[in-house]
Amino acid sequence: MAALVLSLVLSVVMGGVLWLMIGSRLEIKDERAYNDLMNVCAYAVFLIPPNFLFVFFYLFLVVIYLNM
């Protein structure tokens, strides 16, 4: 459960950073403010699977390291 929460938080943060770096590339809505918000959400959704794998395996390695 902690891996899921951490991956969601990391995805939202990285989605915001990605939006700041590349901007609104997806034309979802006509209104600019709503389009920006939808782009950040889309970037966050695209980043959930890789972030979950990263967080899950990172936590796994930390637990193994602490048990040595």
mmCIF file of the N, C-alpha and C atoms, coordinates in Angstrom:
data_MODEL
# 
_entry.id   MODEL 
# 
loop_
_atom_site.group_PDB 
_atom_site.id 
_atom_site.type_symbol 
_atom_site.label_atom_id 
_atom_site.label_alt_id 
_atom_site.label_comp_id 
_atom_site.label_asym_id 
_atom_site.label_entity_id 
_atom_site.label_seq_id 
_atom_site.pdbx_PDB_ins_code 
_atom_site.Cartn_x 
_atom_site.Cartn_y 
_atom_site.Cartn_z 
_atom_site.occupancy 
_atom_site.B_iso_or_equiv 
_atom_site.pdbx_formal_charge 
_atom_site.auth_seq_id 
_atom_site.auth_comp_id 
_atom_site.auth_asym_id 
_atom_site.auth_atom_id 
_atom_site.pdbx_PDB_model_num 
ATOM 1   N N  . MET A 1 1  ? 0.827   -1.190 0.000   1.00 0.00 ? 1  MET A N  1 
ATOM 2   C CA . MET A 1 1  ? 0.000   0.000  0.000   1.00 0.00 ? 1  MET A CA 1 
ATOM 3   C C  . MET A 1 1  ? 0.875   1.260  0.000   1.00 0.00 ? 1  MET A C  1 
ATOM 4   N N  . ALA A 1 2  ? 1.966   1.205  0.747   1.00 0.00 ? 2  ALA A N  1 
ATOM 5   C CA . ALA A 1 2  ? 2.865   2.357  0.788   1.00 0.00 ? 2  ALA A CA 1 
ATOM 6   C C  . ALA A 1 2  ? 3.509   2.589  -0.568  1.00 0.00 ? 2  ALA A C  1 
ATOM 7   N N  . ALA A 1 3  ? 3.819   1.509  -1.293  1.00 0.00 ? 3  ALA A N  1 
ATOM 8   C CA . ALA A 1 3  ? 4.414   1.653  -2.623  1.00 0.00 ? 3  ALA A CA 1 
ATOM 9   C C  . ALA A 1 3  ? 3.443   2.324  -3.577  1.00 0.00 ? 3  ALA A C  1 
ATOM 10  N N  . LEU A 1 4  ? 2.167   2.008  -3.454  1.00 0.00 ? 4  LEU A N  1 
ATOM 11  C CA . LEU A 1 4  ? 1.167   2.623  -4.322  1.00 0.00 ? 4  LEU A CA 1 
ATOM 12  C C  . LEU A 1 4  ? 1.029   4.121  -4.032  1.00 0.00 ? 4  LEU A C  1 
ATOM 13  N N  . VAL A 1 5  ? 0.979   4.478  -2.767  1.00 0.00 ? 5  VAL A N  1 
ATOM 14  C CA . VAL A 1 5  ? 0.855   5.891  -2.395  1.00 0.00 ? 5  VAL A CA 1 
ATOM 15  C C  . VAL A 1 5  ? 2.100   6.668  -2.822  1.00 0.00 ? 5  VAL A C  1 
ATOM 16  N N  . LEU A 1 6  ? 3.262   6.102  -2.574  1.00 0.00 ? 6  LEU A N  1 
ATOM 17  C CA . LEU A 1 6  ? 4.499   6.781  -2.971  1.00 0.00 ? 6  LEU A CA 1 
ATOM 18  C C  . LEU A 1 6  ? 4.589   6.926  -4.486  1.00 0.00 ? 6  LEU A C  1 
ATOM 19  N N  . SER A 1 7  ? 4.160   5.909  -5.215  1.00 0.00 ? 7  SER A N  1 
ATOM 20  C CA . SER A 1 7  ? 4.217   6.007  -6.671  1.00 0.00 ? 7  SER A CA 1 
ATOM 21  C C  . SER A 1 7  ? 3.213   7.026  -7.203  1.00 0.00 ? 7  SER A C  1 
ATOM 22  N N  . LEU A 1 8  ? 2.046   7.135  -6.578  1.00 0.00 ? 8  LEU A N  1 
ATOM 23  C CA . LEU A 1 8  ? 1.079   8.155  -7.005  1.00 0.00 ? 8  LEU A CA 1 
ATOM 24  C C  . LEU A 1 8  ? 1.604   9.564  -6.747  1.00 0.00 ? 8  LEU A C  1 
ATOM 25  N N  . VAL A 1 9  ? 2.185   9.777  -5.578  1.00 0.00 ? 9  VAL A N  1 
ATOM 26  C CA . VAL A 1 9  ? 2.744   11.095 -5.255  1.00 0.00 ? 9  VAL A CA 1 
ATOM 27  C C  . VAL A 1 9  ? 3.900   11.421 -6.198  1.00 0.00 ? 9  VAL A C  1 
ATOM 28  N N  . LEU A 1 10 ? 4.774   10.454 -6.425  1.00 0.00 ? 10 LEU A N  1 
ATOM 29  C CA . LEU A 1 10 ? 5.900   10.670 -7.328  1.00 0.00 ? 10 LEU A CA 1 
ATOM 30  C C  . LEU A 1 10 ? 5.418   10.928 -8.749  1.00 0.00 ? 10 LEU A C  1 
ATOM 31  N N  . SER A 1 11 ? 4.368   10.255 -9.172  1.00 0.00 ? 11 SER A N  1 
ATOM 32  C CA . SER A 1 11 ? 3.825   10.467 -10.519 1.00 0.00 ? 11 SER A CA 1 
ATOM 33  C C  . SER A 1 11 ? 3.255   11.866 -10.682 1.00 0.00 ? 11 SER A C  1 
ATOM 34  N N  . VAL A 1 12 ? 2.558   12.354 -9.676  1.00 0.00 ? 12 VAL A N  1 
ATOM 35  C CA . VAL A 1 12 ? 1.997   13.714 -9.762  1.00 0.00 ? 12 VAL A CA 1 
ATOM 36  C C  . VAL A 1 12 ? 3.119   14.751 -9.791  1.00 0.00 ? 12 VAL A C  1 
ATOM 37  N N  . VAL A 1 13 ? 4.123   14.569 -8.961  1.00 0.00 ? 13 VAL A N  1 
ATOM 38  C CA . VAL A 1 13 ? 5.243   15.515 -8.938  1.00 0.00 ? 13 VAL A CA 1 
ATOM 39  C C  . VAL A 1 13 ? 5.999   15.475 -10.268 1.00 0.00 ? 13 VAL A C  1 
ATOM 40  N N  . MET A 1 14 ? 6.286   14.267 -10.747 1.00 0.00 ? 14 MET A N  1 
ATOM 41  C CA . MET A 1 14 ? 7.009   14.150 -12.014 1.00 0.00 ? 14 MET A CA 1 
ATOM 42  C C  . MET A 1 14 ? 6.152   14.607 -13.191 1.00 0.00 ? 14 MET A C  1 
ATOM 43  N N  . GLY A 1 15 ? 4.845   14.409 -13.117 1.00 0.00 ? 15 GLY A N  1 
ATOM 44  C CA . GLY A 1 15 ? 3.957   14.923 -14.154 1.00 0.00 ? 15 GLY A CA 1 
ATOM 45  C C  . GLY A 1 15 ? 3.990   16.435 -14.219 1.00 0.00 ? 15 GLY A C  1 
ATOM 46  N N  . GLY A 1 16 ? 4.022   17.089 -13.061 1.00 0.00 ? 16 GLY A N  1 
ATOM 47  C CA . GLY A 1 16 ? 4.140   18.546 -13.026 1.00 0.00 ? 16 GLY A CA 1 
ATOM 48  C C  . GLY A 1 16 ? 5.466   19.030 -13.577 1.00 0.00 ? 16 GLY A C  1 
ATOM 49  N N  . VAL A 1 17 ? 6.528   18.333 -13.229 1.00 0.00 ? 17 VAL A N  1 
ATOM 50  C CA . VAL A 1 17 ? 7.853   18.703 -13.740 1.00 0.00 ? 17 VAL A CA 1 
ATOM 51  C C  . VAL A 1 17 ? 7.917   18.491 -15.253 1.00 0.00 ? 17 VAL A C  1 
ATOM 52  N N  . LEU A 1 18 ? 7.354   17.373 -15.713 1.00 0.00 ? 18 LEU A N  1 
ATOM 53  C CA . LEU A 1 18 ? 7.331   17.102 -17.149 1.00 0.00 ? 18 LEU A CA 1 
ATOM 54  C C  . LEU A 1 18 ? 6.515   18.164 -17.889 1.00 0.00 ? 18 LEU A C  1 
ATOM 55  N N  . TRP A 1 19 ? 5.405   18.591 -17.301 1.00 0.00 ? 19 TRP A N  1 
ATOM 56  C CA . TRP A 1 19 ? 4.593   19.636 -17.913 1.00 0.00 ? 19 TRP A CA 1 
ATOM 57  C C  . TRP A 1 19 ? 5.367   20.953 -17.967 1.00 0.00 ? 19 TRP A C  1 
ATOM 58  N N  . LEU A 1 20 ? 6.134   21.254 -16.914 1.00 0.00 ? 20 LEU A N  1 
ATOM 59  C CA . LEU A 1 20 ? 6.945   22.475 -16.939 1.00 0.00 ? 20 LEU A CA 1 
ATOM 60  C C  . LEU A 1 20 ? 8.037   22.409 -17.997 1.00 0.00 ? 20 LEU A C  1 
ATOM 61  N N  . MET A 1 21 ? 8.573   21.205 -18.236 1.00 0.00 ? 21 MET A N  1 
ATOM 62  C CA . MET A 1 21 ? 9.661   21.070 -19.206 1.00 0.00 ? 21 MET A CA 1 
ATOM 63  C C  . MET A 1 21 ? 9.159   21.080 -20.645 1.00 0.00 ? 21 MET A C  1 
ATOM 64  N N  . ILE A 1 22 ? 8.093   20.317 -20.949 1.00 0.00 ? 22 ILE A N  1 
ATOM 65  C CA . ILE A 1 22 ? 7.673   20.209 -22.349 1.00 0.00 ? 22 ILE A CA 1 
ATOM 66  C C  . ILE A 1 22 ? 6.383   20.951 -22.654 1.00 0.00 ? 22 ILE A C  1 
ATOM 67  N N  . GLY A 1 23 ? 5.660   21.353 -21.631 1.00 0.00 ? 23 GLY A N  1 
ATOM 68  C CA . GLY A 1 23 ? 4.444   22.129 -21.847 1.00 0.00 ? 23 GLY A CA 1 
ATOM 69  C C  . GLY A 1 23 ? 3.244   21.259 -22.187 1.00 0.00 ? 23 GLY A C  1 
ATOM 70  N N  . SER A 1 24 ? 2.216   21.876 -22.709 1.00 0.00 ? 24 SER A N  1 
ATOM 71  C CA . SER A 1 24 ? 0.970   21.188 -23.048 1.00 0.00 ? 24 SER A CA 1 
ATOM 72  C C  . SER A 1 24 ? 1.033   20.679 -24.481 1.00 0.00 ? 24 SER A C  1 
ATOM 73  N N  . ARG A 1 25 ? 1.450   19.463 -24.653 1.00 0.00 ? 25 ARG A N  1 
ATOM 74  C CA . ARG A 1 25 ? 1.554   18.869 -25.991 1.00 0.00 ? 25 ARG A CA 1 
ATOM 75  C C  . ARG A 1 25 ? 0.257   18.217 -26.437 1.00 0.00 ? 25 ARG A C  1 
ATOM 76  N N  . LEU A 1 26 ? -0.594  17.828 -25.492 1.00 0.00 ? 26 LEU A N  1 
ATOM 77  C CA . LEU A 1 26 ? -1.848  17.163 -25.820 1.00 0.00 ? 26 LEU A CA 1 
ATOM 78  C C  . LEU A 1 26 ? -2.966  18.201 -25.870 1.00 0.00 ? 26 LEU A C  1 
ATOM 79  N N  . GLU A 1 27 ? -3.664  18.253 -26.969 1.00 0.00 ? 27 GLU A N  1 
ATOM 80  C CA . GLU A 1 27 ? -4.796  19.177 -27.111 1.00 0.00 ? 27 GLU A CA 1 
ATOM 81  C C  . GLU A 1 27 ? -6.077  18.442 -26.715 1.00 0.00 ? 27 GLU A C  1 
ATOM 82  N N  . ILE A 1 28 ? -6.433  18.506 -25.442 1.00 0.00 ? 28 ILE A N  1 
ATOM 83  C CA . ILE A 1 28 ? -7.580  17.774 -24.926 1.00 0.00 ? 28 ILE A CA 1 
ATOM 84  C C  . ILE A 1 28 ? -8.831  18.647 -24.949 1.00 0.00 ? 28 ILE A C  1 
ATOM 85  N N  . LYS A 1 29 ? -8.728  19.871 -24.489 1.00 0.00 ? 29 LYS A N  1 
ATOM 86  C CA . LYS A 1 29 ? -9.864  20.800 -24.446 1.00 0.00 ? 29 LYS A CA 1 
ATOM 87  C C  . LYS A 1 29 ? -9.458  22.124 -25.083 1.00 0.00 ? 29 LYS A C  1 
ATOM 88  N N  . ASP A 1 30 ? -10.460 22.913 -25.442 1.00 0.00 ? 30 ASP A N  1 
ATOM 89  C CA . ASP A 1 30 ? -10.187 24.221 -26.049 1.00 0.00 ? 30 ASP A CA 1 
ATOM 90  C C  . ASP A 1 30 ? -9.733  25.257 -25.034 1.00 0.00 ? 30 ASP A C  1 
ATOM 91  N N  . GLU A 1 31 ? -10.290 25.213 -23.838 1.00 0.00 ? 31 GLU A N  1 
ATOM 92  C CA . GLU A 1 31 ? -9.937  26.185 -22.811 1.00 0.00 ? 31 GLU A CA 1 
ATOM 93  C C  . GLU A 1 31 ? -8.521  25.911 -22.310 1.00 0.00 ? 31 GLU A C  1 
ATOM 94  N N  . ARG A 1 32 ? -7.680  26.937 -22.290 1.00 0.00 ? 32 ARG A N  1 
ATOM 95  C CA . ARG A 1 32 ? -6.257  26.764 -21.993 1.00 0.00 ? 32 ARG A CA 1 
ATOM 96  C C  . ARG A 1 32 ? -6.000  26.260 -20.571 1.00 0.00 ? 32 ARG A C  1 
ATOM 97  N N  . ALA A 1 33 ? -6.661  26.842 -19.580 1.00 0.00 ? 33 ALA A N  1 
ATOM 98  C CA . ALA A 1 33 ? -6.413  26.444 -18.190 1.00 0.00 ? 33 ALA A CA 1 
ATOM 99  C C  . ALA A 1 33 ? -6.833  24.990 -17.962 1.00 0.00 ? 33 ALA A C  1 
ATOM 100 N N  . TYR A 1 34 ? -7.956  24.606 -18.500 1.00 0.00 ? 34 TYR A N  1 
ATOM 101 C CA . TYR A 1 34 ? -8.427  23.231 -18.346 1.00 0.00 ? 34 TYR A CA 1 
ATOM 102 C C  . TYR A 1 34 ? -7.527  22.267 -19.114 1.00 0.00 ? 34 TYR A C  1 
ATOM 103 N N  . ASN A 1 35 ? -7.024  22.704 -20.268 1.00 0.00 ? 35 ASN A N  1 
ATOM 104 C CA . ASN A 1 35 ? -6.124  21.882 -21.057 1.00 0.00 ? 35 ASN A CA 1 
ATOM 105 C C  . ASN A 1 35 ? -4.810  21.642 -20.315 1.00 0.00 ? 35 ASN A C  1 
ATOM 106 N N  . ASP A 1 36 ? -4.294  22.666 -19.643 1.00 0.00 ? 36 ASP A N  1 
ATOM 107 C CA . ASP A 1 36 ? -3.062  22.510 -18.871 1.00 0.00 ? 36 ASP A CA 1 
ATOM 108 C C  . ASP A 1 36 ? -3.253  21.507 -17.737 1.00 0.00 ? 36 ASP A C  1 
ATOM 109 N N  . LEU A 1 37 ? -4.362  21.612 -17.042 1.00 0.00 ? 37 LEU A N  1 
ATOM 110 C CA . LEU A 1 37 ? -4.649  20.686 -15.951 1.00 0.00 ? 37 LEU A CA 1 
ATOM 111 C C  . LEU A 1 37 ? -4.784  19.255 -16.465 1.00 0.00 ? 37 LEU A C  1 
ATOM 112 N N  . MET A 1 38 ? -5.462  19.080 -17.577 1.00 0.00 ? 38 MET A N  1 
ATOM 113 C CA . MET A 1 38 ? -5.633  17.747 -18.154 1.00 0.00 ? 38 MET A CA 1 
ATOM 114 C C  . MET A 1 38 ? -4.306  17.175 -18.645 1.00 0.00 ? 38 MET A C  1 
ATOM 115 N N  . ASN A 1 39 ? -3.408  18.022 -19.118 1.00 0.00 ? 39 ASN A N  1 
ATOM 116 C CA . ASN A 1 39 ? -2.093  17.553 -19.538 1.00 0.00 ? 39 ASN A CA 1 
ATOM 117 C C  . ASN A 1 39 ? -1.281  17.062 -18.348 1.00 0.00 ? 39 ASN A C  1 
ATOM 118 N N  . VAL A 1 40 ? -1.329  17.795 -17.242 1.00 0.00 ? 40 VAL A N  1 
ATOM 119 C CA . VAL A 1 40 ? -0.617  17.346 -16.041 1.00 0.00 ? 40 VAL A CA 1 
ATOM 120 C C  . VAL A 1 40 ? -1.181  16.011 -15.565 1.00 0.00 ? 40 VAL A C  1 
ATOM 121 N N  . CYS A 1 41 ? -2.487  15.867 -15.577 1.00 0.00 ? 41 CYS A N  1 
ATOM 122 C CA . CYS A 1 41 ? -3.121  14.598 -15.170 1.00 0.00 ? 41 CYS A CA 1 
ATOM 123 C C  . CYS A 1 41 ? -2.746  13.468 -16.118 1.00 0.00 ? 41 CYS A C  1 
ATOM 124 N N  . ALA A 1 42 ? -2.716  13.746 -17.411 1.00 0.00 ? 42 ALA A N  1 
ATOM 125 C CA . ALA A 1 42 ? -2.347  12.718 -18.385 1.00 0.00 ? 42 ALA A CA 1 
ATOM 126 C C  . ALA A 1 42 ? -0.890  12.293 -18.203 1.00 0.00 ? 42 ALA A C  1 
ATOM 127 N N  . TYR A 1 43 ? -0.006  13.262 -17.994 1.00 0.00 ? 43 TYR A N  1 
ATOM 128 C CA . TYR A 1 43 ? 1.403   12.929 -17.759 1.00 0.00 ? 43 TYR A CA 1 
ATOM 129 C C  . TYR A 1 43 ? 1.552   12.088 -16.492 1.00 0.00 ? 43 TYR A C  1 
ATOM 130 N N  . ALA A 1 44 ? 0.810   12.430 -15.447 1.00 0.00 ? 44 ALA A N  1 
ATOM 131 C CA . ALA A 1 44 ? 0.876   11.672 -14.197 1.00 0.00 ? 44 ALA A CA 1 
ATOM 132 C C  . ALA A 1 44 ? 0.378   10.239 -14.409 1.00 0.00 ? 44 ALA A C  1 
ATOM 133 N N  . VAL A 1 45 ? -0.696  10.076 -15.168 1.00 0.00 ? 45 VAL A N  1 
ATOM 134 C CA . VAL A 1 45 ? -1.227  8.730  -15.432 1.00 0.00 ? 45 VAL A CA 1 
ATOM 135 C C  . VAL A 1 45 ? -0.229  7.914  -16.246 1.00 0.00 ? 45 VAL A C  1 
ATOM 136 N N  . PHE A 1 46 ? 0.432   8.547  -17.218 1.00 0.00 ? 46 PHE A N  1 
ATOM 137 C CA . PHE A 1 46 ? 1.427   7.839  -18.019 1.00 0.00 ? 46 PHE A CA 1 
ATOM 138 C C  . PHE A 1 46 ? 2.630   7.423  -17.180 1.00 0.00 ? 46 PHE A C  1 
ATOM 139 N N  . LEU A 1 47 ? 2.923   8.155  -16.116 1.00 0.00 ? 47 LEU A N  1 
ATOM 140 C CA . LEU A 1 47 ? 4.101   7.872  -15.293 1.00 0.00 ? 47 LEU A CA 1 
ATOM 141 C C  . LEU A 1 47 ? 3.828   6.920  -14.133 1.00 0.00 ? 47 LEU A C  1 
ATOM 142 N N  . ILE A 1 48 ? 2.582   6.553  -13.886 1.00 0.00 ? 48 ILE A N  1 
ATOM 143 C CA . ILE A 1 48 ? 2.275   5.666  -12.756 1.00 0.00 ? 48 ILE A CA 1 
ATOM 144 C C  . ILE A 1 48 ? 2.964   4.298  -12.880 1.00 0.00 ? 48 ILE A C  1 
ATOM 145 N N  . PRO A 1 49 ? 2.849   3.586  -14.005 1.00 0.00 ? 49 PRO A N  1 
ATOM 146 C CA . PRO A 1 49 ? 3.478   2.250  -14.064 1.00 0.00 ? 49 PRO A CA 1 
ATOM 147 C C  . PRO A 1 49 ? 5.003   2.244  -13.857 1.00 0.00 ? 49 PRO A C  1 
ATOM 148 N N  . PRO A 1 50 ? 5.776   3.107  -14.563 1.00 0.00 ? 50 PRO A N  1 
ATOM 149 C CA . PRO A 1 50 ? 7.222   3.071  -14.299 1.00 0.00 ? 50 PRO A CA 1 
ATOM 150 C C  . PRO A 1 50 ? 7.588   3.509  -12.883 1.00 0.00 ? 50 PRO A C  1 
ATOM 151 N N  . ASN A 1 51 ? 6.837   4.482  -12.342 1.00 0.00 ? 51 ASN A N  1 
ATOM 152 C CA . ASN A 1 51 ? 7.129   4.922  -10.979 1.00 0.00 ? 51 ASN A CA 1 
ATOM 153 C C  . ASN A 1 51 ? 6.791   3.847  -9.961  1.00 0.00 ? 51 ASN A C  1 
ATOM 154 N N  . PHE A 1 52 ? 5.708   3.108  -10.198 1.00 0.00 ? 52 PHE A N  1 
ATOM 155 C CA . PHE A 1 52 ? 5.364   2.027  -9.287  1.00 0.00 ? 52 PHE A CA 1 
ATOM 156 C C  . PHE A 1 52 ? 6.461   0.966  -9.274  1.00 0.00 ? 52 PHE A C  1 
ATOM 157 N N  . LEU A 1 53 ? 6.951   0.603  -10.446 1.00 0.00 ? 53 LEU A N  1 
ATOM 158 C CA . LEU A 1 53 ? 8.038   -0.381 -10.506 1.00 0.00 ? 53 LEU A CA 1 
ATOM 159 C C  . LEU A 1 53 ? 9.284   0.131  -9.811  1.00 0.00 ? 53 LEU A C  1 
ATOM 160 N N  . PHE A 1 54 ? 9.622   1.404  -10.044 1.00 0.00 ? 54 PHE A N  1 
ATOM 161 C CA . PHE A 1 54 ? 10.797  1.986  -9.406  1.00 0.00 ? 54 PHE A CA 1 
ATOM 162 C C  . PHE A 1 54 ? 10.653  1.983  -7.891  1.00 0.00 ? 54 PHE A C  1 
ATOM 163 N N  . VAL A 1 55 ? 9.521   2.453  -7.380  1.00 0.00 ? 55 VAL A N  1 
ATOM 164 C CA . VAL A 1 55 ? 9.307   2.524  -5.932  1.00 0.00 ? 55 VAL A CA 1 
ATOM 165 C C  . VAL A 1 55 ? 9.250   1.132  -5.326  1.00 0.00 ? 55 VAL A C  1 
ATOM 166 N N  . PHE A 1 56 ? 8.547   0.214  -5.977  1.00 0.00 ? 56 PHE A N  1 
ATOM 167 C CA . PHE A 1 56 ? 8.405   -1.138 -5.450  1.00 0.00 ? 56 PHE A CA 1 
ATOM 168 C C  . PHE A 1 56 ? 9.761   -1.824 -5.313  1.00 0.00 ? 56 PHE A C  1 
ATOM 169 N N  . PHE A 1 57 ? 10.570  -1.784 -6.375  1.00 0.00 ? 57 PHE A N  1 
ATOM 170 C CA . PHE A 1 57 ? 11.867  -2.448 -6.311  1.00 0.00 ? 57 PHE A CA 1 
ATOM 171 C C  . PHE A 1 57 ? 12.847  -1.695 -5.420  1.00 0.00 ? 57 PHE A C  1 
ATOM 172 N N  . TYR A 1 58 ? 12.743  -0.373 -5.345  1.00 0.00 ? 58 TYR A N  1 
ATOM 173 C CA . TYR A 1 58 ? 13.596  0.392  -4.440  1.00 0.00 ? 58 TYR A CA 1 
ATOM 174 C C  . TYR A 1 58 ? 13.284  0.035  -2.992  1.00 0.00 ? 58 TYR A C  1 
ATOM 175 N N  . LEU A 1 59 ? 11.996  -0.037 -2.645  1.00 0.00 ? 59 LEU A N  1 
ATOM 176 C CA . LEU A 1 59 ? 11.628  -0.440 -1.282  1.00 0.00 ? 59 LEU A CA 1 
ATOM 177 C C  . LEU A 1 59 ? 12.072  -1.863 -0.989  1.00 0.00 ? 59 LEU A C  1 
ATOM 178 N N  . PHE A 1 60 ? 11.958  -2.744 -1.982  1.00 0.00 ? 60 PHE A N  1 
ATOM 179 C CA . PHE A 1 60 ? 12.403  -4.124 -1.823  1.00 0.00 ? 60 PHE A CA 1 
ATOM 180 C C  . PHE A 1 60 ? 13.897  -4.187 -1.526  1.00 0.00 ? 60 PHE A C  1 
ATOM 181 N N  . LEU A 1 61 ? 14.698  -3.397 -2.258  1.00 0.00 ? 61 LEU A N  1 
ATOM 182 C CA . LEU A 1 61 ? 16.132  -3.389 -2.017  1.00 0.00 ? 61 LEU A CA 1 
ATOM 183 C C  . LEU A 1 61 ? 16.478  -2.792 -0.661  1.00 0.00 ? 61 LEU A C  1 
ATOM 184 N N  . VAL A 1 62 ? 15.759  -1.776 -0.230  1.00 0.00 ? 62 VAL A N  1 
ATOM 185 C CA . VAL A 1 62 ? 16.001  -1.168 1.077   1.00 0.00 ? 62 VAL A CA 1 
ATOM 186 C C  . VAL A 1 62 ? 15.697  -2.174 2.181   1.00 0.00 ? 62 VAL A C  1 
ATOM 187 N N  . VAL A 1 63 ? 14.604  -2.911 2.055   1.00 0.00 ? 63 VAL A N  1 
ATOM 188 C CA . VAL A 1 63 ? 14.259  -3.912 3.071   1.00 0.00 ? 63 VAL A CA 1 
ATOM 189 C C  . VAL A 1 63 ? 15.303  -5.012 3.122   1.00 0.00 ? 63 VAL A C  1 
ATOM 190 N N  . ILE A 1 64 ? 15.776  -5.457 1.970   1.00 0.00 ? 64 ILE A N  1 
ATOM 191 C CA . ILE A 1 64 ? 16.822  -6.485 1.952   1.00 0.00 ? 64 ILE A CA 1 
ATOM 192 C C  . ILE A 1 64 ? 18.096  -5.942 2.578   1.00 0.00 ? 64 ILE A C  1 
ATOM 193 N N  . TYR A 1 65 ? 18.459  -4.688 2.265   1.00 0.00 ? 65 TYR A N  1 
ATOM 194 C CA . TYR A 1 65 ? 19.658  -4.099 2.815   1.00 0.00 ? 65 TYR A CA 1 
ATOM 195 C C  . TYR A 1 65 ? 19.563  -3.958 4.333   1.00 0.00 ? 65 TYR A C  1 
ATOM 196 N N  . LEU A 1 66 ? 18.417  -3.590 4.853   1.00 0.00 ? 66 LEU A N  1 
ATOM 197 C CA . LEU A 1 66 ? 18.265  -3.402 6.285   1.00 0.00 ? 66 LEU A CA 1 
ATOM 198 C C  . LEU A 1 66 ? 18.248  -4.728 7.035   1.00 0.00 ? 66 LEU A C  1 
ATOM 199 N N  . ASN A 1 67 ? 17.882  -5.796 6.361   1.00 0.00 ? 67 ASN A N  1 
ATOM 200 C CA . ASN A 1 67 ? 17.844  -7.113 7.012   1.00 0.00 ? 67 ASN A CA 1 
ATOM 201 C C  . ASN A 1 67 ? 19.206  -7.814 6.989   1.00 0.00 ? 67 ASN A C  1 
ATOM 202 N N  . MET A 1 68 ? 20.225  -7.235 6.381   1.00 0.00 ? 68 MET A N  1 
ATOM 203 C CA . MET A 1 68 ? 21.545  -7.880 6.342   1.00 0.00 ? 68 MET A CA 1 
ATOM 204 C C  . MET A 1 68 ? 22.233  -7.767 7.664   1.00 0.00 ? 68 MET A C  1 
# 
